């Protein structure tokens, strides 16, 4: 299997608190799993957020709330971004219902159980992935570009559903572009799609119902994966397929080890 493209960007950004003169710095790591999209596809990523300032950063505990109300794609240095009013409204809507946590100075947080699907409207131009901190403040990644591509081939694999609404069907297709082959879920008979995972270039791909509740077993040759419609994630699968899960798992393990060391040093300083 060809090693897949990925892009990691980091940015340190500062804000000064008006009342405490505490500095809010964040190092945002954005992980994109390929550098091209096809027509109708949405970009997906995960993030690691490190607080490099002295003031705590308030983040939604729940990945769904964070996805809706704190993360967005924006055009850098452009006022009145289309995403901003919507994210601000969603932030205000989710804030009373969903708890926040304080990301303390020196610590890193990685979200699990969800990939962050972002608008593809900025394909071919520079964009930033931003984290919203309320009151008009954003933390921005470095500018990135993802190019629009035309697939070399598409292979229909199966029609799937969640086992509840049998009229609400999706398609699984294998899309090949240059030396890459990816599994996609898209609306039945075309439309908006999202990449799930890379596939081998030559193996036969088979799809089987797994539990009748929106989970499917997908075979890439003799290697199997469990795919869940609701989350859009592989629940099981080898690392060469489950690149999202592999990065999230390893990055979280590193964050936990780093956070433990930060807390140890702080405890020593307080003695």
N, C-alpha and C positions, 0 to 999 in steps of 0.2 A: 504494500500500500504506500502510495506517495505521501510524504510528509506534508501535512496541510499548512496552508498559509495562516499566519496569525499576526496580530499587531497588538503590542502593548504600549500604552502611552502614559506618561506621568506628568503631573503638574503640581507645583506648589503655589498656593494662592493665599493671599492675606486679606483679612478684614480687621479693623480695630473696633472694639466695643466702646460705645460712647460713654457707658456708665462705669466700666471697670478698667478701661485701658488694657484689657487682656487681648492678646493676639489670637486670631483664628486662622491658623494655617492648615491646609490639607494637602496631602499628596494623594492624588487620585490615579489609580491604576485601572485602565480600561482594557479588557481583553476581548478582542474581536477574533472570530475563528476563521474568517476568510476575507480577502480584500476585493471581492467582486459580488455583484448581485444581478439577478435576472429581472426582467420586467415583472412588476407586481410583488416582488419579494420584500420582506421586511428585514432590516438589520437586527442581529441579536448579539448580546454581549453579556459579560459579567464584570463586576467592579470590586476592587479592594480599596478601601478608604482609610488612610492613615492620618491621624490627627498629629500634626507636627507643631502645633501652637501651644498656647498656655490655657486657652479657654475650651471647655467641653463643647462638642458638636452634637446637636440634637438630630437624631435619625430615627425614622420609623423602625420599630422592631420587626414588624411584619413585612416580608418581601413584596406582597401584593400592594400594600399601602405605599411602600417606597417606590414601587414601579409606577403607580398612578400619580403620586403627589410629590415626588422628589427627584426623579431622574427624567431627562429629556435630551433630545438633540436640538442644538441651536446653531445659528450662523454666527461666527465670532464677530464681535465689534459691530453688531447690527442691532439697532433699536427696534422695538416693537416686533420681536420675533413672534411668529404665529403660535409657537408652543407655549409662550410665557403666560398668557391669560388663562389658558386651560389648566396648566399645571398649578398655577396659583389658586384657582377655584377648587381643584381637586385636593390640594394641600389643606385648604380651609375646611373642605368637606370631610376629609378623613381624620383630621387632627382631633376632633372631639371623641371619636370612637375608637381610634387605634393608638396604643401606647407608643411613646418614644423611649429611647434610651440615650444616655449621654456617653458618647465616645470620648474617653478621657485622653488627656495629653499623652502622646507617645504610642497610643494603642491603635490597632488596625482591625477593621471589620470587613468580613466577606459574607455576602448573602448566599444562602443555600436554598435549594428547592425551587428555584425559578430562574429562568433566563430572561433578560430584559430586552423585550422586542421594541425596536425604535423605528420611527418613520424613515422611509427611504427617499423622501422628497428632496434630499440634498445630494443625491447621487451625482458624482462627477464634480462636485464643488466642495470646498473645505467646510467642515462642520466640527462642532465640539460636543462632547457628551458632558452634560452639566448636572450638578446636584443642587437642588433648591433648598435654601436655608430659611425661607420666609422673609417677609418684608422687603422683597425685591432683590435679595442677595443670592448669588449663584457661585458655585465653585465649578470651574471649567477645566476640562482636559485640554491637552495640546490639540491644535487643529489636525484633523485627519481627512482623508479622502478615500472613498470607496467607489470603484468604477462600475458602470453598468456593463453587463456582458450579454451576449446572445449564446444560448446553450448550443453545443454541438449535436446533442441527441437527448431525447427524453424517452423513458421506458415506463409505461404504466405497470404498477405492481399489484395494487389491490384497492378496493373500496372499503373504507372503514367507518365505524360509528361508535358512539359511546355505550351502546346497548340499551339506551333509554328512549331517545328520539330517533327512531329508525329512518325518518325522512331527512334527518340532518347528517348528511354523509360528507366525508372527505375522501381524497385520493392520496395514496402513497405512490410517488414516482421516483425513479432514479434519473438524475440529471447529470450529464457529462459535459464538462467544459475544460478544454485543453487536456491536461493530464490529471484532472480531478473528477471524481464521481461522488455525488452527494445524494442522500435520501432527503426528499422533501415531502411535507404534508401541505396540501392545498385544497381549496374549496372544490367540491365536486364539479366536474366539467370546466376546470380551469379557474382563473381568478387569483386572489391573493394567496401567496404561498410563504412558507417558512422552512428554512433548512433545518434538518434534524441532526444529521451526523454524516461524516464522510464514509464512503463505501470503498471496497476494493475495486480496481478497474475492471477485472475480468470475471469475478465469481458470479455465479447465479444467485439472485436474491429471491428468497421465498418469504411469504407473509402468512402467518397462521393466527386465528383467534386464540387468546390466552385464557381469559376468564369471563368473557361476555360482558365486561363492565368497562370497556374502553382501553383494555391493555392487549397488546398484540406481541407475538413472538416473531422476530425477524431474523432470518438466517442469511448470513453473508458467507456463502460456502458452507463450511462446517462450524462456523462461529455463530452463536446465537445472542440475541439482544431482546430485552423486554422494553417495549415502547408504550408510554401512557399518553393518550390523546389529551387529557385535561391539562397536564403540565407541559406537554410538548417535549418531555425529557425521556432519555433512556434511563430506566430504573436499574437495569443490569446490562452489562456488555463489556467486551474487552476495551482496553484503553485506546487502542488505535481507532476504534469506532466512537467510543464515548469520550470524545476530546473535551466536551464541556464538563462532564462529571470529573474527569481526571484533573483538569486545571482547578476546578472549584475545591476538590478534596485536598490537593497538594497545597494550594494557596491558603486554605483555611488552617491546615496543619502548621504551616509556617507562621501564620498570624498568631495562632494560639501559643506557639513557642516564644515568639517575640514578645507577646503581651505578658506572658509569665515572667520573662526577664525584666521587662519594664516595671512590673509590679514589685518584683524582688528588689530592684534598685531603689524604688521609691520607699519601700519599707525600711531599707537600710538607712536611707537619708533621714527618716523620721526618728530613728533611734537616738 
